[in-house]
Amino acid sequence: MTRRTASAAALVAAAALILTGCGDSDSGGSGGSGGGLSVGSAYMPQPVSDSMAAGFLVIANDGGAGDHLASVTSDVAGEVTIHTTAGQSMEQVKDLDIPAHGKLVLESGGDHLMFEKLKRKPKEGDTVSLELRFTKSDPIKVEMPVKSATYQPSTATKSASQSSSQSSSRSSSHSAARAAAFPATSPMPALSALSTTSHH
């Protein structure tokens, strides 16, 4: 009886050691295989809409293997979707490619994140927490500062000038999405803001 109890205790101790080892390797996982991703230049323009906002950032891949941005979650939104811009339309996609030794640039007028079903409306000076999930690499947590609605980093200038001629939309929901995604580049948000103010 005592021999069985002792062997059972030994098994429990061995299992605990294995689990502890797993925990240790997970905690350092960001530097492991596929851990060559880093995030920079993150910002959210102060949204003009109460229900949605846009987010931009750059994901650099120093590793020798490509990856994909697969999903995003945030404390400020019920849902975060990944979009690409083609011509005059925004299109939701399942993931975006992050090339080996390359970058995935999310910027105004191009690929971007849409924060939908906002739980609160972020204001300039706030910080929004989000988690990026990838096909291969470990998740990365990002603190995204909220900038003014007209904030425009120098790297987005070319895309901004290209998208300024794409302000027309076919549906009102699409117009709202474009206004939230590109508040600094499209004249539509400013005009709509003036029209709503004049009615009140």
Buried (B, 14 or more C-beta within 10 A) or exposed (E): EEEEEEEEEEEEEEEEEEEEEEEEEEEEBBEEEBBBBEBEBBBBBBBBBEBBBBBBBBBBBEBEBBBBBBBBBBEBBEEBBBBBBEEBBBEEEEBBBBEEEEEBBBBBBBBBBBBBEBEEBBEEEBEBEBBBBBBBBBBBEBEBBBBBBEBBBEBBBEBBEBBBEBBEBEEEEBBBBBBBBBBBBBEBBBEBBEEEEEEE
